[in-house]
Amino acid sequence: MPGIAGASGGTGLLVLAGLIPDEYHALRIFATYASPAATVAISAIWLWASRYLDAWSRRLGIDEALHASRSLRDEIMRDAHSSLEHKKRAQENVEKLERLAMDVINDDAQLVRTNLTPEPNALD
């Protein structure tokens, strides 16, 4: 999908370059030669934005689940009729969700590190 967005943007710039009148020759030449750079830039921005939004939506879902789980746990803890076993299980469930949240954050951080690390043969 990022490639399609970039190609469309670069092609659009070429179409616009073709519409520029001849008296603006320098601008026309610039737009023509800038279209490949626009293709790459739009693709990179699209890829970054889609990954960012994916990570954000995952974290938002986990945050909502954590909030609901903590609220339920607090309610169980305040309830005098809740058994010790029930309170313990509620606390364990919150801790499991917190560990899951940390795993997601660590996976996102690992993904960033992987994307920033050059491939071994890239520098040869």
N, C-alpha and C positions, 0 to 999 in steps of 0.2 A: 504493500500500500504506500509506503513512503516514496518508492521509486515512481509510482504513478503520479503522486502529487508533485514530485520534483519535475518529472518530465512535462506534466501539464503546465507548470509554472514557467519552465524554460521555453516551451513552445509558445505560450501566451506572450512572453517577452519578445520572441521572434516575430509574432504577428503584429505586436505593437510597433516594433522596429520598422516593419514594412509599411505601416501607416504614417510614419513620420515623414513630413514633406522634405524634398531634396535640399531646401535652403538650410535645414538643420542637419547637414551631412555628418558632422562630428557626433552629434547625439545619436543619430541612426547607427553609425559604426559602433559606438560604445554599447548601445542596446543589443546589437547583433552579437558582439563578442562577449557580452556579459551574460548572455542566456545560458551557457553551460555552467557558469558559476552559480547562477540562480537555481538551476536544476539541482546542483549538489547542496546548496544552502537550504533550499526548501525541503529536500529529502532528509537532511540531518535534523532540521527543526521538527519535522513531522515525527521522525523516529524518537527523538528526545521527548516530545510532548506526549506521545502515546505511551511510552514507558513510564513517564512521570504520573500520568493519569491512572495507569494500571496500579502502580504502587500506592497512590493516594486512595483509590477506591478500596483496595485490600485493607489498608490501615483503617479507613473509615468504618468498614464492616466489622473489623475486630474491635475497634473502639466502642462501637455501639453494643456489641455482644458483651464486652467487658463491663460497660456501664450497667447493662441489664443484669448481668450476673452478680455484680457487686451490690446492686440495689436489693436483689432477691436475698443474697447472703445476709445483708444488714437486717432485712426484715425477719429472716429466720433467727438471727442472733438475738433480736429484741423480743421475739415471741417466747413467752414463758412456757408454752406448751410444747415447744420443739425439743426433741431428745438431743442428748449429747452427740449421738451418732449422726443425726440429721445435721446438726451444726458443723460437725467435723467434715461431713461429705460436702456441704455447701462451700466450706473454706477450701477444700481440695479442688473443687471444680473451678473456683476463681483462680487458684494457683495454676491449674492446667492451662486455662485461657491466657494467663499472664505469660507463661512459658511459650505458648504458641505465638503470642504477640512479639516476644523477643526473637523467636525464630524467624518470623517474617521480617523484622527489622534487620536482623543479621543477614538474611538472604538478600535483601535489597542492597545492603552495604557491600556484600560480596559481589553482586552484579555490577555495582559501580566500580569496584576495584578491578574486576575482570575487564570491563570496558575501557578502563584507563591504562591498563597494562598492555604494552605493545607485544605483538606476537614475536616469538624468538627469531623468525626469519625475516621479519619486516624491516629490520635495520641492516641486513646484509646487502 
